[in-house]
């Protein structure tokens, strides 16, 4: 049930180590987010998994095959949605999707895919007339027309407004609900939290933490911050038992502007990559 299995992955460029012993297990049917700052080794890792870059060392199996030696039949089982894509601006949406369908041995129905990504009303529109969000939906249509078992999504919502991002998230959830495995890279922590079953953080070429968004690096059991407005101004206490502390503090009185928070995913991520909050 493993879609991607990586052990001891290494890659260097002119003596500079980009990926330094990465281990990963991604289960079939899950959405897995790979997080990390620029230069952390994220892109190199994904390119090796896609078969676009050779590794120096390590064992890699993607859908049961080594990307270095896998052939066209294996590539037809993948869908790749790059951060930036070149498209034929003069073609219509339907013409673009039909053109890409010709690359695969058993593509999905063109109109079904166009409807799945929410572009049925734009099927006859030229690509150059689409909005940014609509063009990104077309990118996904081109990535899934071959009925892929595994989809790589690279920064899929960069530049989207909030409404377009939420709509795109629903599209990703629909793909996952249909059994597609998705490897997502994103700089938006709320996106990873909303979509991913599990996340891994890569920094300095190494995986520094892995888990669900709620439990990453002990996030769910970290001390809670209890804050309220007291007679002498804002009061702040760290505690392992916030409910008990609030009960104690509030006995017989109100606690104006009371908040109880644990570290956000962003707080945890910044701590893991060594950045100040």
N, C-alpha and C positions, 0 to 999 in steps of 0.2 A: 504493500500500500504506500510505498515511498515514491514520490515523483522525482525528487532530487536528493542525491546522497553525495556528500563531499567530505573527503578526509585529507587533511594535510596539504591543502591547496597553497601553492606558492607561485609567485610571479615577480620578476625584477626587470627593471629597465635601466640598462647601462650602470649596473651596480647599485641602483636604488630599489629597495624592496617595496613593492606596491601591495602585495598580498603575502601574508606571513603566517602560513599554517592554519588556514580557515577550515573549520568543520561545520557542516550544515546538514540537516535532515528536514525536508519539506514533504509533508504528507499529501497524497492525492486528494484533491477536492478542497484544499484549504487556501485561504488568502494569507500570504506570508509577506510581511513588509521588511525590507532591508533598509535600515536607516544609517546615516553617517554623513559627516561633513564632506565638503569637496576635498579630494585628495586622500580620502581614507581607504580607498581600495574597492569601493562599492561598484563603480562602473567596470573596472577590470574584472571583478568577480563575475558580474552578470554577463559580460561579453564572453568569458570562458564558458559559462554555462550554455550560452546560445550557440557556441561553436564558432564564434567570430574571432577568437584570439586563442593562441596556443599557451598552455601552462608550462611552467618549468618543472613542477613536481606535484605529486599528490594524485589521489584517485577521485574521479568524477563520474557519476552515472546520472544521466538525465533521461527519464522515461526508459530506464534500463540499458541505455547505450552510452558509450564514451563519445562526447561531442567532437573529439579530435578525429575520430575515424567513422562516425555515423554518416550515412548517405542521405540521398534525397527522400527516401521513404520516411526516415526519422524526422527530417526537417519539415515535412508536410504535417507532422503531428504537433508542431509548435506554432504559436502566434506571437508576433513581436510588434509592439506598438512603441515606436521611438519617441523621444521628446520632441524632435522636429522631424517632419516628414515632407518629402518632395512629392507633389501631386500634379496631375495634369489639370491645370486650372480651367481649360476649355471643355473638358468632359463633363457630363452630368454625373450626379451621384450614382445613378444606376449603371451608367457606362463604366465608371471607375470600378465599382464593385464587381461587375461582370468581367472586366478585364483581369482583375486579380483572381477571380474564381478559376480562370483558365490555367493557373499555375498549379492547381491541386488535383489529385486523382479523383476525389469524391467530395467536391465542395457542397456547402449548404445551398439552399435555394436563395437566390439573390434578393428577391423581394422580401423573403422572410427575415433575412439578416438586416436589411434596411429598416424594416419595421421594428426589429428587436432593439436597434440602437436609437430609435426615435426619430428617424429621418424619412418616414413614409411620405409626409407632406412635401418633402424636398427632393424626392427621387428624380424628378425631371429638371431640377435646378442645376446650373453649372457650378462647379466647385468654387470658382472665384467669387460667386455671389453668396457663399455661406458665411455665417458669423464664425468667430473663433471657436465657440463651443460646438457649433455644428460641424466644423471641420475636424475637431477632435473626435466627435462621434463617428465621423467617416473613417478616421484613422483606425478606430476600434473595429468598425465593420470590415475593413481590409485585413485586420489582424485575425479576425475570427471566421472569415468566409471559408477557410479550409477545414472547419470543424476541429480546431486544435484541442488537444488534451491539456496543454499547458500554455499559458499566456504570460509574456513578459511585458509589464507596463512601466515605462520609464518616465517619471515625473508627469503623470497623465493630466493634471489639472493646473499646471503652471500658467499663470495669466488669466485664470478664470475668475469671474465675479462670483460672489457667494451663492447666488441662485443656480448658476451654471454648474458649480462644483457639486451642490447637493443633487442635482439631476444626474450628473455623471456618476456619483456614488451609487445611485439606484441601479444604473446600468451595470456597474461592476458587481453589485450584489446579485443581480439577476444571472450574470454569467456564473458566479460561484454557486448559486442555488441549482443550476443545471449541471453541476459536477465538474466545472472547469477549474483546474488548479491555476492560481494566479500568484506570480512573484512581482511585487510592487516596490518600486523605489520612489520615495517622496521626501521632500523637505518639510511638508506640512504634518506636524505631529497630530493635529486633530483628525486629519485624513487617515493616518495609520490607526488611530484609536477607533475611528468609526468603521473601518473596513476589515482590518486584519484580525485573523484568529490568533496569530502569533507574530512577534517582531524580533528582529535581531539588530543589534547596534554594532557597527564596525568602525574602528578607529585605529589609525596607525597600522592598517593591514590585518588587524586581528578582530575576532568577534569578542567584544568585551561584556556582552550581556545578551540573554535570549529568554523569551517567555511570552506570556500573554500581555497585552497592553496594561491590564490591571495589576499584574504581579511583577512586572519587569523590575529586576534588581531590588526586590523586596519592597516595592512601592506600596503594596496593600497592607504591609505590616509596619511601615515607617511611622514614626511619631507624628501625631496630629498636632496642628497648631490651633489653639483656642484663643480667640481674640475678642475683646469687648471694650466698650467705652466706660471707664471708671471715673470716679471723682477727680483723679489726678491725671486724666488723659487716657490714651490708648494703652490697654494692658494685653500682654501676650504671654501665653504659657505653652510649652511643649509637653505632651503627655502620651503615654501608651493607652490610657483609658479615658478618652474624651467624654464619654457619657457620664462616667462617675464624677469627673471634674466639673462638668456643667451642672450636674445635680447638686454638688457641694456648693458651688459658687452662687447658684440661683436660689438657694434656700431662703424663702421669705422676701425675695427682691427680684426686680427685673434686671436684665443684663442688656443695656442698649447696644445696638449694632453688633450683636453676637455673631461670630462666624467660627465654623469648625472646618478645617481643611487638612488634607494630606497632600504630599508632593504630587504635582501634576505630572503627566507623561513628559511634558517639556522640561520641568525641573529635573526629572530623573535623567532624561537624555543629556541635558547640558552638563550634569554632574559626571556622567559616564564618559563624555568626550573631553572633559577637562575645561569646559568653558564656564565663566561666571554666570550666575543667574541674573 
